[in-house]
Amino acid sequence: MAKRGAAALVVAFLLIAVITLADAHAPAPAAASPLVCKKAYGVKERETCFAVAQATRLTLKQFLSFNPNINCKNLFIGQWVCLAAVLAA
């Protein structure tokens, strides 16, 4: 009878430990260093993110990394986009 009680306590302890560890949050990743735009461009009529990137010999991935908050579905004439950026010091 005592062995069952001890086993039940061990199982309960392990269950609490697993739940506690599973609920622990991983540390937040370090914030990315902000970029400083070195070359800007004003969007023209009917241009898309892809078209601007292609015309300036950037990949779409590069273009989007220079413009992380851009909404490519809602570009407007005269909107400034970044075509070259460096990490802030």
PDB file of N, CA, C and O in Angstrom:
ATOM      1  N   MET A   1       0.817  -1.188   0.000  1.00  0.00           N
ATOM      2  CA  MET A   1       0.000   0.000   0.000  1.00  0.00           C
ATOM      3  C   MET A   1       0.866   1.259   0.000  1.00  0.00           C
ATOM      4  O   MET A   1       0.544   2.227  -0.689  1.00  0.00           O
ATOM      5  N   ALA A   2       1.961   1.260   0.763  1.00  0.00           N
ATOM      6  CA  ALA A   2       2.837   2.420   0.832  1.00  0.00           C
ATOM      7  C   ALA A   2       3.554   2.644  -0.492  1.00  0.00           C
ATOM      8  O   ALA A   2       3.839   3.781  -0.868  1.00  0.00           O
ATOM      9  N   LYS A   3       3.848   1.540  -1.203  1.00  0.00           N
ATOM     10  CA  LYS A   3       4.530   1.667  -2.487  1.00  0.00           C
ATOM     11  C   LYS A   3       3.628   2.364  -3.501  1.00  0.00           C
ATOM     12  O   LYS A   3       4.099   3.160  -4.313  1.00  0.00           O
ATOM     13  N   ARG A   4       2.330   2.062  -3.454  1.00  0.00           N
ATOM     14  CA  ARG A   4       1.390   2.702  -4.373  1.00  0.00           C
ATOM     15  C   ARG A   4       1.269   4.195  -4.077  1.00  0.00           C
ATOM     16  O   ARG A   4       1.197   5.015  -4.992  1.00  0.00           O
ATOM     17  N   GLY A   5       1.249   4.533  -2.816  1.00  0.00           N
ATOM     18  CA  GLY A   5       1.162   5.942  -2.427  1.00  0.00           C
ATOM     19  C   GLY A   5       2.397   6.712  -2.866  1.00  0.00           C
ATOM     20  O   GLY A   5       2.291   7.838  -3.352  1.00  0.00           O
ATOM     21  N   ALA A   6       3.566   6.106  -2.696  1.00  0.00           N
ATOM     22  CA  ALA A   6       4.811   6.749  -3.115  1.00  0.00           C
ATOM     23  C   ALA A   6       4.852   6.878  -4.631  1.00  0.00           C
ATOM     24  O   ALA A   6       5.282   7.905  -5.156  1.00  0.00           O
ATOM     25  N   ALA A   7       4.408   5.848  -5.333  1.00  0.00           N
ATOM     26  CA  ALA A   7       4.388   5.893  -6.796  1.00  0.00           C
ATOM     27  C   ALA A   7       3.424   6.970  -7.282  1.00  0.00           C
ATOM     28  O   ALA A   7       3.713   7.676  -8.248  1.00  0.00           O
ATOM     29  N   ALA A   8       2.289   7.096  -6.621  1.00  0.00           N
ATOM     30  CA  ALA A   8       1.309   8.120  -7.006  1.00  0.00           C
ATOM     31  C   ALA A   8       1.888   9.515  -6.791  1.00  0.00           C
ATOM     32  O   ALA A   8       1.666  10.409  -7.608  1.00  0.00           O
ATOM     33  N   LEU A   9       2.624   9.709  -5.706  1.00  0.00           N
ATOM     34  CA  LEU A   9       3.256  11.005  -5.448  1.00  0.00           C
ATOM     35  C   LEU A   9       4.315  11.322  -6.505  1.00  0.00           C
ATOM     36  O   LEU A   9       4.418  12.462  -6.957  1.00  0.00           O
ATOM     37  N   VAL A  10       5.095  10.323  -6.895  1.00  0.00           N
ATOM     38  CA  VAL A  10       6.122  10.531  -7.921  1.00  0.00           C
ATOM     39  C   VAL A  10       5.462  10.893  -9.247  1.00  0.00           C
ATOM     40  O   VAL A  10       5.906  11.814  -9.932  1.00  0.00           O
ATOM     41  N   VAL A  11       4.401  10.171  -9.612  1.00  0.00           N
ATOM     42  CA  VAL A  11       3.691  10.453 -10.864  1.00  0.00           C
ATOM     43  C   VAL A  11       3.097  11.860 -10.819  1.00  0.00           C
ATOM     44  O   VAL A  11       3.191  12.598 -11.799  1.00  0.00           O
ATOM     45  N   ALA A  12       2.493  12.238  -9.704  1.00  0.00           N
ATOM     46  CA  ALA A  12       1.908  13.574  -9.572  1.00  0.00           C
ATOM     47  C   ALA A  12       2.993  14.645  -9.687  1.00  0.00           C
ATOM     48  O   ALA A  12       2.803  15.658 -10.361  1.00  0.00           O
ATOM     49  N   PHE A  13       4.120  14.419  -9.031  1.00  0.00           N
ATOM     50  CA  PHE A  13       5.219  15.383  -9.107  1.00  0.00           C
ATOM     51  C   PHE A  13       5.724  15.524 -10.540  1.00  0.00           C
ATOM     52  O   PHE A  13       5.930  16.638 -11.022  1.00  0.00           O
ATOM     53  N   LEU A  14       5.923  14.396 -11.219  1.00  0.00           N
ATOM     54  CA  LEU A  14       6.398  14.442 -12.604  1.00  0.00           C
ATOM     55  C   LEU A  14       5.393  15.142 -13.515  1.00  0.00           C
ATOM     56  O   LEU A  14       5.785  15.890 -14.411  1.00  0.00           O
ATOM     57  N   LEU A  15       4.118  14.907 -13.296  1.00  0.00           N
ATOM     58  CA  LEU A  15       3.081  15.561 -14.093  1.00  0.00           C
ATOM     59  C   LEU A  15       3.121  17.075 -13.888  1.00  0.00           C
ATOM     60  O   LEU A  15       3.028  17.835 -14.852  1.00  0.00           O
ATOM     61  N   ILE A  16       3.258  17.508 -12.653  1.00  0.00           N
ATOM     62  CA  ILE A  16       3.346  18.946 -12.364  1.00  0.00           C
ATOM     63  C   ILE A  16       4.610  19.534 -12.999  1.00  0.00           C
ATOM     64  O   ILE A  16       4.567  20.631 -13.556  1.00  0.00           O
ATOM     65  N   ALA A  17       5.726  18.817 -12.919  1.00  0.00           N
ATOM     66  CA  ALA A  17       6.975  19.306 -13.512  1.00  0.00           C
ATOM     67  C   ALA A  17       6.848  19.438 -15.026  1.00  0.00           C
ATOM     68  O   ALA A  17       7.302  20.427 -15.601  1.00  0.00           O
ATOM     69  N   VAL A  18       6.236  18.454 -15.675  1.00  0.00           N
ATOM     70  CA  VAL A  18       6.069  18.503 -17.132  1.00  0.00           C
ATOM     71  C   VAL A  18       5.171  19.665 -17.525  1.00  0.00           C
ATOM     72  O   VAL A  18       5.472  20.384 -18.478  1.00  0.00           O
ATOM     73  N   ILE A  19       4.083  19.855 -16.811  1.00  0.00           N
ATOM     74  CA  ILE A  19       3.161  20.961 -17.124  1.00  0.00           C
ATOM     75  C   ILE A  19       3.853  22.303 -16.919  1.00  0.00           C
ATOM     76  O   ILE A  19       3.692  23.215 -17.730  1.00  0.00           O
ATOM     77  N   THR A  20       4.614  22.427 -15.852  1.00  0.00           N
ATOM     78  CA  THR A  20       5.323  23.676 -15.575  1.00  0.00           C
ATOM     79  C   THR A  20       6.350  23.975 -16.667  1.00  0.00           C
ATOM     80  O   THR A  20       6.447  25.110 -17.134  1.00  0.00           O
ATOM     81  N   LEU A  21       7.105  22.975 -17.071  1.00  0.00           N
ATOM     82  CA  LEU A  21       8.115  23.176 -18.114  1.00  0.00           C
ATOM     83  C   LEU A  21       7.469  23.453 -19.466  1.00  0.00           C
ATOM     84  O   LEU A  21       7.985  24.252 -20.248  1.00  0.00           O
ATOM     85  N   ALA A  22       6.354  22.804 -19.745  1.00  0.00           N
ATOM     86  CA  ALA A  22       5.671  23.026 -21.023  1.00  0.00           C
ATOM     87  C   ALA A  22       5.084  24.427 -21.094  1.00  0.00           C
ATOM     88  O   ALA A  22       4.971  25.003 -22.176  1.00  0.00           O
ATOM     89  N   ASP A  23       4.716  24.971 -19.955  1.00  0.00           N
ATOM     90  CA  ASP A  23       4.104  26.301 -19.918  1.00  0.00           C
ATOM     91  C   ASP A  23       5.146  27.419 -19.906  1.00  0.00           C
ATOM     92  O   ASP A  23       4.817  28.583 -20.137  1.00  0.00           O
ATOM     93  N   ALA A  24       6.404  27.062 -19.636  1.00  0.00           N
ATOM     94  CA  ALA A  24       7.456  28.083 -19.596  1.00  0.00           C
ATOM     95  C   ALA A  24       7.633  28.674 -20.987  1.00  0.00           C
ATOM     96  O   ALA A  24       7.651  27.950 -21.982  1.00  0.00           O
ATOM     97  N   HIS A  25       7.760  29.960 -21.046  1.00  0.00           N
ATOM     98  CA  HIS A  25       7.902  30.647 -22.324  1.00  0.00           C
ATOM     99  C   HIS A  25       9.375  30.787 -22.676  1.00  0.00           C
ATOM    100  O   HIS A  25      10.208  31.091 -21.823  1.00  0.00           O
ATOM    101  N   ALA A  26       9.676  30.562 -23.935  1.00  0.00           N
ATOM    102  CA  ALA A  26      11.040  30.766 -24.417  1.00  0.00           C
ATOM    103  C   ALA A  26      11.312  32.262 -24.438  1.00  0.00           C
ATOM    104  O   ALA A  26      10.391  33.051 -24.650  1.00  0.00           O
ATOM    105  N   PRO A  27      12.542  32.660 -24.225  1.00  0.00           N
ATOM    106  CA  PRO A  27      12.841  34.093 -24.268  1.00  0.00           C
ATOM    107  C   PRO A  27      12.556  34.651 -25.661  1.00  0.00           C
ATOM    108  O   PRO A  27      12.751  33.976 -26.672  1.00  0.00           O
ATOM    109  N   ALA A  28      12.101  35.872 -25.686  1.00  0.00           N
ATOM    110  CA  ALA A  28      11.799  36.522 -26.963  1.00  0.00           C
ATOM    111  C   ALA A  28      13.086  36.694 -27.757  1.00  0.00           C
ATOM    112  O   ALA A  28      14.134  36.995 -27.187  1.00  0.00           O
ATOM    113  N   PRO A  29      13.010  36.504 -29.071  1.00  0.00           N
ATOM    114  CA  PRO A  29      14.216  36.697 -29.873  1.00  0.00           C
ATOM    115  C   PRO A  29      14.660  38.151 -29.838  1.00  0.00           C
ATOM    116  O   PRO A  29      13.845  39.061 -29.694  1.00  0.00           O
ATOM    117  N   ALA A  30      15.939  38.350 -29.968  1.00  0.00           N
ATOM    118  CA  ALA A  30      16.472  39.712 -29.960  1.00  0.00           C
ATOM    119  C   ALA A  30      15.895  40.488 -31.140  1.00  0.00           C
ATOM    120  O   ALA A  30      15.761  39.957 -32.242  1.00  0.00           O
ATOM    121  N   ALA A  31      15.561  41.727 -30.898  1.00  0.00           N
ATOM    122  CA  ALA A  31      15.001  42.559 -31.962  1.00  0.00           C
ATOM    123  C   ALA A  31      16.045  42.758 -33.055  1.00  0.00           C
ATOM    124  O   ALA A  31      17.228  42.967 -32.784  1.00  0.00           O
ATOM    125  N   ALA A  32      15.581  42.688 -34.277  1.00  0.00           N
ATOM    126  CA  ALA A  32      16.486  42.895 -35.407  1.00  0.00           C
ATOM    127  C   ALA A  32      16.973  44.341 -35.409  1.00  0.00           C
ATOM    128  O   ALA A  32      16.245  45.265 -35.047  1.00  0.00           O
ATOM    129  N   SER A  33      18.195  44.505 -35.816  1.00  0.00           N
ATOM    130  CA  SER A  33      18.734  45.859 -35.900  1.00  0.00           C
ATOM    131  C   SER A  33      17.961  46.641 -36.954  1.00  0.00           C
ATOM    132  O   SER A  33      17.694  46.123 -38.038  1.00  0.00           O
ATOM    133  N   PRO A  34      17.603  47.873 -36.647  1.00  0.00           N
ATOM    134  CA  PRO A  34      16.856  48.662 -37.625  1.00  0.00           C
ATOM    135  C   PRO A  34      17.720  48.996 -38.839  1.00  0.00           C
ATOM    136  O   PRO A  34      18.939  49.139 -38.741  1.00  0.00           O
ATOM    137  N   LEU A  35      17.059  49.113 -39.973  1.00  0.00           N
ATOM    138  CA  LEU A  35      17.753  49.469 -41.206  1.00  0.00           C
ATOM    139  C   LEU A  35      17.650  50.964 -41.450  1.00  0.00           C
ATOM    140  O   LEU A  35      16.670  51.602 -41.067  1.00  0.00           O
ATOM    141  N   VAL A  36      18.660  51.510 -42.084  1.00  0.00           N
ATOM    142  CA  VAL A  36      18.651  52.903 -42.508  1.00  0.00           C
ATOM    143  C   VAL A  36      18.620  52.885 -44.028  1.00  0.00           C
ATOM    144  O   VAL A  36      19.494  52.306 -44.673  1.00  0.00           O
ATOM    145  N   CYS A  37      17.602  53.525 -44.592  1.00  0.00           N
ATOM    146  CA  CYS A  37      17.446  53.537 -46.044  1.00  0.00           C
ATOM    147  C   CYS A  37      18.487  54.464 -46.668  1.00  0.00           C
ATOM    148  O   CYS A  37      18.636  55.613 -46.252  1.00  0.00           O
ATOM    149  N   LYS A  38      19.195  53.960 -47.659  1.00  0.00           N
ATOM    150  CA  LYS A  38      20.224  54.746 -48.342  1.00  0.00           C
ATOM    151  C   LYS A  38      19.783  55.204 -49.727  1.00  0.00           C
ATOM    152  O   LYS A  38      20.382  56.115 -50.298  1.00  0.00           O
ATOM    153  N   LYS A  39      18.732  54.576 -50.275  1.00  0.00           N
ATOM    154  CA  LYS A  39      18.246  54.961 -51.598  1.00  0.00           C
ATOM    155  C   LYS A  39      16.735  54.760 -51.634  1.00  0.00           C
ATOM    156  O   LYS A  39      16.245  53.647 -51.443  1.00  0.00           O
ATOM    157  N   ALA A  40      16.002  55.841 -51.878  1.00  0.00           N
ATOM    158  CA  ALA A  40      14.538  55.776 -51.904  1.00  0.00           C
ATOM    159  C   ALA A  40      14.026  55.991 -53.323  1.00  0.00           C
ATOM    160  O   ALA A  40      14.728  56.514 -54.189  1.00  0.00           O
ATOM    161  N   TYR A  41      12.784  55.571 -53.533  1.00  0.00           N
ATOM    162  CA  TYR A  41      12.165  55.676 -54.856  1.00  0.00           C
ATOM    163  C   TYR A  41      10.683  55.960 -54.671  1.00  0.00           C
ATOM    164  O   TYR A  41      10.041  55.372 -53.801  1.00  0.00           O
ATOM    165  N   GLY A  42      10.140  56.854 -55.482  1.00  0.00           N
ATOM    166  CA  GLY A  42       8.712  57.165 -55.451  1.00  0.00           C
ATOM    167  C   GLY A  42       7.953  56.295 -56.442  1.00  0.00           C
ATOM    168  O   GLY A  42       8.241  56.313 -57.639  1.00  0.00           O
ATOM    169  N   VAL A  43       6.991  55.539 -55.947  1.00  0.00           N
ATOM    170  CA  VAL A  43       6.211  54.623 -56.786  1.00  0.00           C
ATOM    171  C   VAL A  43       5.425  55.412 -57.828  1.00  0.00           C
ATOM    172  O   VAL A  43       4.872  56.474 -57.542  1.00  0.00           O
ATOM    173  N   LYS A  44       5.389  54.870 -59.037  1.00  0.00           N
ATOM    174  CA  LYS A  44       4.650  55.499 -60.138  1.00  0.00           C
ATOM    175  C   LYS A  44       3.363  54.723 -60.405  1.00  0.00           C
ATOM    176  O   LYS A  44       3.148  53.640 -59.859  1.00  0.00           O
ATOM    177  N   GLU A  45       2.519  55.292 -61.249  1.00  0.00           N
ATOM    178  CA  GLU A  45       1.230  54.689 -61.570  1.00  0.00           C
ATOM    179  C   GLU A  45       1.398  53.256 -62.081  1.00  0.00           C
ATOM    180  O   GLU A  45       2.271  52.972 -62.901  1.00  0.00           O
ATOM    181  N   ARG A  46       0.549  52.370 -61.583  1.00  0.00           N
ATOM    182  CA  ARG A  46       0.466  50.955 -61.977  1.00  0.00           C
ATOM    183  C   ARG A  46       1.695  50.119 -61.608  1.00  0.00           C
ATOM    184  O   ARG A  46       1.833  49.000 -62.104  1.00  0.00           O
ATOM    185  N   GLU A  47       2.579  50.617 -60.768  1.00  0.00           N
ATOM    186  CA  GLU A  47       3.734  49.823 -60.359  1.00  0.00           C
ATOM    187  C   GLU A  47       3.360  48.907 -59.200  1.00  0.00           C
ATOM    188  O   GLU A  47       2.512  49.236 -58.371  1.00  0.00           O
ATOM    189  N   THR A  48       4.002  47.774 -59.166  1.00  0.00           N
ATOM    190  CA  THR A  48       3.823  46.805 -58.091  1.00  0.00           C
ATOM    191  C   THR A  48       5.159  46.627 -57.377  1.00  0.00           C
ATOM    192  O   THR A  48       6.199  47.072 -57.863  1.00  0.00           O
ATOM    193  N   CYS A  49       5.120  45.977 -56.230  1.00  0.00           N
ATOM    194  CA  CYS A  49       6.371  45.690 -55.514  1.00  0.00           C
ATOM    195  C   CYS A  49       7.305  44.885 -56.406  1.00  0.00           C
ATOM    196  O   CYS A  49       8.500  45.171 -56.484  1.00  0.00           O
ATOM    197  N   PHE A  50       6.758  43.882 -57.075  1.00  0.00           N
ATOM    198  CA  PHE A  50       7.579  43.035 -57.937  1.00  0.00           C
ATOM    199  C   PHE A  50       8.185  43.843 -59.078  1.00  0.00           C
ATOM    200  O   PHE A  50       9.364  43.682 -59.394  1.00  0.00           O
ATOM    201  N   ALA A  51       7.388  44.711 -59.698  1.00  0.00           N
ATOM    202  CA  ALA A  51       7.878  45.511 -60.828  1.00  0.00           C
ATOM    203  C   ALA A  51       8.996  46.454 -60.393  1.00  0.00           C
ATOM    204  O   ALA A  51       9.995  46.598 -61.099  1.00  0.00           O
ATOM    205  N   VAL A  52       8.836  47.091 -59.244  1.00  0.00           N
ATOM    206  CA  VAL A  52       9.876  48.003 -58.746  1.00  0.00           C
ATOM    207  C   VAL A  52      11.141  47.207 -58.434  1.00  0.00           C
ATOM    208  O   VAL A  52      12.242  47.622 -58.796  1.00  0.00           O
ATOM    209  N   ALA A  53      10.987  46.074 -57.768  1.00  0.00           N
ATOM    210  CA  ALA A  53      12.146  45.243 -57.439  1.00  0.00           C
ATOM    211  C   ALA A  53      12.859  44.793 -58.708  1.00  0.00           C
ATOM    212  O   ALA A  53      14.083  44.873 -58.803  1.00  0.00           O
ATOM    213  N   GLN A  54      12.093  44.323 -59.671  1.00  0.00           N
ATOM    214  CA  GLN A  54      12.679  43.833 -60.921  1.00  0.00           C
ATOM    215  C   GLN A  54      13.396  44.954 -61.678  1.00  0.00           C
ATOM    216  O   GLN A  54      14.493  44.749 -62.199  1.00  0.00           O
ATOM    217  N   ALA A  55      12.784  46.124 -61.739  1.00  0.00           N
ATOM    218  CA  ALA A  55      13.371  47.253 -62.468  1.00  0.00           C
ATOM    219  C   ALA A  55      14.666  47.740 -61.829  1.00  0.00           C
ATOM    220  O   ALA A  55      15.516  48.318 -62.506  1.00  0.00           O
ATOM    221  N   THR A  56      14.816  47.510 -60.548  1.00  0.00           N
ATOM    222  CA  THR A  56      16.013  47.973 -59.841  1.00  0.00           C
ATOM    223  C   THR A  56      16.979  46.829 -59.533  1.00  0.00           C
ATOM    224  O   THR A  56      17.907  46.979 -58.739  1.00  0.00           O
ATOM    225  N   ARG A  57      16.744  45.691 -60.173  1.00  0.00           N
ATOM    226  CA  ARG A  57      17.600  44.505 -60.050  1.00  0.00           C
ATOM    227  C   ARG A  57      17.702  43.978 -58.621  1.00  0.00           C
ATOM    228  O   ARG A  57      18.758  43.514 -58.191  1.00  0.00           O
ATOM    229  N   LEU A  58      16.595  44.056 -57.898  1.00  0.00           N
ATOM    230  CA  LEU A  58      16.510  43.461 -56.570  1.00  0.00           C
ATOM    231  C   LEU A  58      15.631  42.226 -56.669  1.00  0.00           C
ATOM    232  O   LEU A  58      14.738  42.155 -57.513  1.00  0.00           O
ATOM    233  N   THR A  59      15.885  41.262 -55.810  1.00  0.00           N
ATOM    234  CA  THR A  59      14.926  40.168 -55.700  1.00  0.00           C
ATOM    235  C   THR A  59      13.758  40.694 -54.879  1.00  0.00           C
ATOM    236  O   THR A  59      13.901  41.668 -54.139  1.00  0.00           O
ATOM    237  N   LEU A  60      12.619  40.058 -55.009  1.00  0.00           N
ATOM    238  CA  LEU A  60      11.472  40.489 -54.212  1.00  0.00           C
ATOM    239  C   LEU A  60      11.782  40.331 -52.727  1.00  0.00           C
ATOM    240  O   LEU A  60      11.344  41.142 -51.911  1.00  0.00           O
ATOM    241  N   LYS A  61      12.534  39.293 -52.374  1.00  0.00           N
ATOM    242  CA  LYS A  61      12.911  39.075 -50.974  1.00  0.00           C
ATOM    243  C   LYS A  61      13.759  40.239 -50.452  1.00  0.00           C
ATOM    244  O   LYS A  61      13.547  40.707 -49.333  1.00  0.00           O
ATOM    245  N   GLN A  62      14.714  40.706 -51.254  1.00  0.00           N
ATOM    246  CA  GLN A  62      15.539  41.855 -50.851  1.00  0.00           C
ATOM    247  C   GLN A  62      14.667  43.100 -50.696  1.00  0.00           C
ATOM    248  O   GLN A  62      14.765  43.820 -49.703  1.00  0.00           O
ATOM    249  N   PHE A  63      13.815  43.341 -51.693  1.00  0.00           N
ATOM    250  CA  PHE A  63      12.940  44.514 -51.665  1.00  0.00           C
ATOM    251  C   PHE A  63      12.085  44.516 -50.402  1.00  0.00           C
ATOM    252  O   PHE A  63      11.958  45.541 -49.733  1.00  0.00           O
ATOM    253  N   LEU A  64      11.501  43.369 -50.081  1.00  0.00           N
ATOM    254  CA  LEU A  64      10.647  43.286 -48.894  1.00  0.00           C
ATOM    255  C   LEU A  64      11.453  43.421 -47.604  1.00  0.00           C
ATOM    256  O   LEU A  64      10.934  43.917 -46.604  1.00  0.00           O
ATOM    257  N   SER A  65      12.714  42.988 -47.611  1.00  0.00           N
ATOM    258  CA  SER A  65      13.533  43.150 -46.403  1.00  0.00           C
ATOM    259  C   SER A  65      13.877  44.618 -46.171  1.00  0.00           C
ATOM    260  O   SER A  65      14.028  45.045 -45.027  1.00  0.00           O
ATOM    261  N   PHE A  66      14.003  45.395 -47.250  1.00  0.00           N
ATOM    262  CA  PHE A  66      14.254  46.830 -47.117  1.00  0.00           C
ATOM    263  C   PHE A  66      12.982  47.589 -46.740  1.00  0.00           C
ATOM    264  O   PHE A  66      13.057  48.703 -46.220  1.00  0.00           O
ATOM    265  N   ASN A  67      11.824  47.001 -46.996  1.00  0.00           N
ATOM    266  CA  ASN A  67      10.519  47.636 -46.764  1.00  0.00           C
ATOM    267  C   ASN A  67       9.629  46.687 -45.963  1.00  0.00           C
ATOM    268  O   ASN A  67       8.620  46.208 -46.482  1.00  0.00           O
ATOM    269  N   PRO A  68       9.987  46.405 -44.694  1.00  0.00           N
ATOM    270  CA  PRO A  68       9.290  45.360 -43.939  1.00  0.00           C
ATOM    271  C   PRO A  68       7.816  45.646 -43.649  1.00  0.00           C
ATOM    272  O   PRO A  68       7.052  44.706 -43.432  1.00  0.00           O
ATOM    273  N   ASN A  69       7.403  46.884 -43.637  1.00  0.00           N
ATOM    274  CA  ASN A  69       6.011  47.208 -43.309  1.00  0.00           C
ATOM    275  C   ASN A  69       5.179  47.568 -44.530  1.00  0.00           C
ATOM    276  O   ASN A  69       4.084  48.113 -44.392  1.00  0.00           O
ATOM    277  N   ILE A  70       5.674  47.275 -45.709  1.00  0.00           N
ATOM    278  CA  ILE A  70       4.975  47.662 -46.929  1.00  0.00           C
ATOM    279  C   ILE A  70       3.767  46.754 -47.166  1.00  0.00           C
ATOM    280  O   ILE A  70       3.800  45.558 -46.874  1.00  0.00           O
ATOM    281  N   ASN A  71       2.709  47.349 -47.700  1.00  0.00           N
ATOM    282  CA  ASN A  71       1.529  46.586 -48.101  1.00  0.00           C
ATOM    283  C   ASN A  71       1.518  46.564 -49.625  1.00  0.00           C
ATOM    284  O   ASN A  71       1.057  47.514 -50.258  1.00  0.00           O
ATOM    285  N   CYS A  72       2.019  45.497 -50.205  1.00  0.00           N
ATOM    286  CA  CYS A  72       2.162  45.422 -51.666  1.00  0.00           C
ATOM    287  C   CYS A  72       0.821  45.406 -52.386  1.00  0.00           C
ATOM    288  O   CYS A  72       0.769  45.654 -53.590  1.00  0.00           O
ATOM    289  N   LYS A  73      -0.249  45.123 -51.683  1.00  0.00           N
ATOM    290  CA  LYS A  73      -1.575  45.126 -52.311  1.00  0.00           C
ATOM    291  C   LYS A  73      -2.180  46.521 -52.333  1.00  0.00           C
ATOM    292  O   LYS A  73      -3.235  46.735 -52.930  1.00  0.00           O
ATOM    293  N   ASN A  74      -1.513  47.470 -51.685  1.00  0.00           N
ATOM    294  CA  ASN A  74      -2.090  48.809 -51.574  1.00  0.00           C
ATOM    295  C   ASN A  74      -1.031  49.893 -51.798  1.00  0.00           C
ATOM    296  O   ASN A  74      -0.983  50.874 -51.056  1.00  0.00           O
ATOM    297  N   LEU A  75      -0.185  49.720 -52.815  1.00  0.00           N
ATOM    298  CA  LEU A  75       0.795  50.765 -53.144  1.00  0.00           C
ATOM    299  C   LEU A  75       0.063  51.960 -53.725  1.00  0.00           C
ATOM    300  O   LEU A  75      -0.972  51.800 -54.372  1.00  0.00           O
ATOM    301  N   PHE A  76       0.588  53.148 -53.502  1.00  0.00           N
ATOM    302  CA  PHE A  76      -0.034  54.334 -54.082  1.00  0.00           C
ATOM    303  C   PHE A  76       1.025  55.183 -54.770  1.00  0.00           C
ATOM    304  O   PHE A  76       2.208  55.120 -54.435  1.00  0.00           O
ATOM    305  N   ILE A  77       0.585  55.970 -55.725  1.00  0.00           N
ATOM    306  CA  ILE A  77       1.486  56.829 -56.488  1.00  0.00           C
ATOM    307  C   ILE A  77       2.185  57.784 -55.529  1.00  0.00           C
ATOM    308  O   ILE A  77       1.545  58.435 -54.704  1.00  0.00           O
ATOM    309  N   GLY A  78       3.504  57.858 -55.651  1.00  0.00           N
ATOM    310  CA  GLY A  78       4.282  58.747 -54.793  1.00  0.00           C
ATOM    311  C   GLY A  78       4.745  58.108 -53.501  1.00  0.00           C
ATOM    312  O   GLY A  78       5.514  58.721 -52.760  1.00  0.00           O
ATOM    313  N   GLN A  79       4.302  56.895 -53.206  1.00  0.00           N
ATOM    314  CA  GLN A  79       4.738  56.223 -51.983  1.00  0.00           C
ATOM    315  C   GLN A  79       6.239  55.979 -52.068  1.00  0.00           C
ATOM    316  O   GLN A  79       6.744  55.477 -53.072  1.00  0.00           O
ATOM    317  N   TRP A  80       6.943  56.343 -51.000  1.00  0.00           N
ATOM    318  CA  TRP A  80       8.388  56.144 -50.973  1.00  0.00           C
ATOM    319  C   TRP A  80       8.689  54.723 -50.543  1.00  0.00           C
ATOM    320  O   TRP A  80       8.167  54.237 -49.540  1.00  0.00           O
ATOM    321  N   VAL A  81       9.542  54.060 -51.318  1.00  0.00           N
ATOM    322  CA  VAL A  81      10.009  52.726 -50.963  1.00  0.00           C
ATOM    323  C   VAL A  81      11.533  52.760 -50.921  1.00  0.00           C
ATOM    324  O   VAL A  81      12.169  53.575 -51.590  1.00  0.00           O
ATOM    325  N   CYS A  82      12.095  51.875 -50.136  1.00  0.00           N
ATOM    326  CA  CYS A  82      13.547  51.822 -49.980  1.00  0.00           C
ATOM    327  C   CYS A  82      14.134  50.804 -50.954  1.00  0.00           C
ATOM    328  O   CYS A  82      13.640  49.682 -51.065  1.00  0.00           O
ATOM    329  N   LEU A  83      15.185  51.203 -51.653  1.00  0.00           N
ATOM    330  CA  LEU A  83      15.841  50.323 -52.622  1.00  0.00           C
ATOM    331  C   LEU A  83      17.219  49.860 -52.167  1.00  0.00           C
ATOM    332  O   LEU A  83      17.777  48.930 -52.750  1.00  0.00           O
ATOM    333  N   ALA A  84      17.771  50.483 -51.148  1.00  0.00           N
ATOM    334  CA  ALA A  84      19.062  50.081 -50.584  1.00  0.00           C
ATOM    335  C   ALA A  84      19.080  50.513 -49.128  1.00  0.00           C
ATOM    336  O   ALA A  84      18.692  51.634 -48.797  1.00  0.00           O
ATOM    337  N   ALA A  85      19.533  49.619 -48.265  1.00  0.00           N
ATOM    338  CA  ALA A  85      19.550  49.927 -46.835  1.00  0.00           C
ATOM    339  C   ALA A  85      20.768  49.288 -46.180  1.00  0.00           C
ATOM    340  O   ALA A  85      21.323  48.309 -46.678  1.00  0.00           O
ATOM    341  N   VAL A  86      21.167  49.865 -45.058  1.00  0.00           N
ATOM    342  CA  VAL A  86      22.264  49.328 -44.255  1.00  0.00           C
ATOM    343  C   VAL A  86      21.784  49.233 -42.815  1.00  0.00           C
ATOM    344  O   VAL A  86      20.826  49.899 -42.422  1.00  0.00           O
ATOM    345  N   LEU A  87      22.459  48.401 -42.037  1.00  0.00           N
ATOM    346  CA  LEU A  87      22.118  48.286 -40.622  1.00  0.00           C
ATOM    347  C   LEU A  87      22.476  49.569 -39.890  1.00  0.00           C
ATOM    348  O   LEU A  87      23.525  50.166 -40.131  1.00  0.00           O
ATOM    349  N   ALA A  88      21.597  49.981 -38.999  1.00  0.00           N
ATOM    350  CA  ALA A  88      21.857  51.176 -38.196  1.00  0.00           C
ATOM    351  C   ALA A  88      23.029  50.902 -37.257  1.00  0.00           C
ATOM    352  O   ALA A  88      23.194  49.786 -36.764  1.00  0.00           O
ATOM    353  N   ALA A  89      23.814  51.899 -37.024  1.00  0.00           N
ATOM    354  CA  ALA A  89      24.989  51.754 -36.156  1.00  0.00           C
ATOM    355  C   ALA A  89      24.597  51.747 -34.709  1.00  0.00           C
ATOM    356  O   ALA A  89      25.457  51.633 -33.836  1.00  0.00           O
TER     357      ALA A  89
END
